[in-house]
């Protein structure tokens, strides 16, 4: 048996970032989502389908989900409220298109030593099968979630304008083995004594390449599948962190967070 690599349901895009710009529905579920989850040659055709499905009240893609720390997570982190200074999200950018896609950032169970560290890493992945948590690819780099970083179509959608210089690494299952390979969230085994790749990341010349299918545990920076926010304000609360609010509940060091100018 082989894990299915083409899910019946549309793929979803999971984004864990540390800064959020001003985003809108058209860009999130249109240009950005489709570009990251579809064959680029079919982009225009799928955009038309997306538009039609949105008009009919449906969801044409698996959707974008944004992983973001809660006030409670920041308050209880190793740096307390000070850690929130590097999580750039203002109230004005917490709009419905963003808010409805937000999920709680939580440390993955295979990285327990980081349970109270706020993330500054940026990680994205395409989930092609939610039943087995199969990942189509994983990206990590400097891109936050903004039009400036990823670009947007201009001049009647004939040009892509990107305003920031960014860099990152794209991990594809096909780069790790010549045989069909599946990424699943998890921690690979420790490095072997030899200078070669660890057992979980076989080289094309390894003996394991003769198998019909391989599964590679790939560590993500966030827990998947995610949990939604409860939106409870009490004692700091299960709400998304924004840095231009005042928080009157003391953190681990007895400090409070004043509103930023």
C-alpha positions, 0 to 999 in steps of 0.5 A: 500500500502507498499513501495517497499523494493526491488528496481528494480535498484541495490542499491547505497552506499552513503558515507560521510567521512572526509578522503580519502585514495588511492582508485581504481575502482576494490576495490570501485565497487567490494569488497567494494560496493558489500560487503556493498549492497549484501547478503554476501553468493552471494558475489562471484557470484555477483563479477563475474557478476560485472566483466562481466558487467564492461567488457561490459561497463555497471555498475553492481551495483548502484555505490558508491557516495562520499560526500565531501565539496567544497572549497567554503563550507570550505571557508565560514564555521564557522572556515574558511580555518582552518576547511580544516585541518581536511578534509584529501584529497591530490591531488595525491588521487583525481584520476578519480575513486574517482573524478567521484563519488564525490558529494557535501557535503551539510547540510540537510534541517532539520539541518539548524543550521549546515549549515556552519559547516564542517563535521567530522562525518562518515556516510554511507547508502545503498539506495534501492529505489531512487524514495522514498529515502528508506534506507536499513541501516545507519552506523555511526562510525570512518571508513573513506573511505580507504582499511586500514579501511575497509579491502581488500581481500588478499591471492587469496581472501581467507583472509580479511586484515584490518589494522586499529581498527575502531568502529561504529553503524549499524542501521537496520530498523528491530531493531526498530519494529517487523513489516516491517519498512522503513527508510527515510531521515529526522528528527524524532520528539522531545523526548516525556516526557516519558523515552521511545523512541521517537514516530518516533522510536517505541519500539516492545511493542508499540501499533503502532507495530500492523500496517502493515508498519512503516516509520521512519525518520532517520537523515543523516549527509548530504543532499540527493539526492546530487548535483554534483560539477560544477567544477568552480574555480572562487572565491574559487569555486565549486570544491572538497577541497584538503588540499595540494593546495593554495587558494588565495581567502580570507575566512570569516576571511580574511585568505588564505590557504597556501599549506601544505608541 
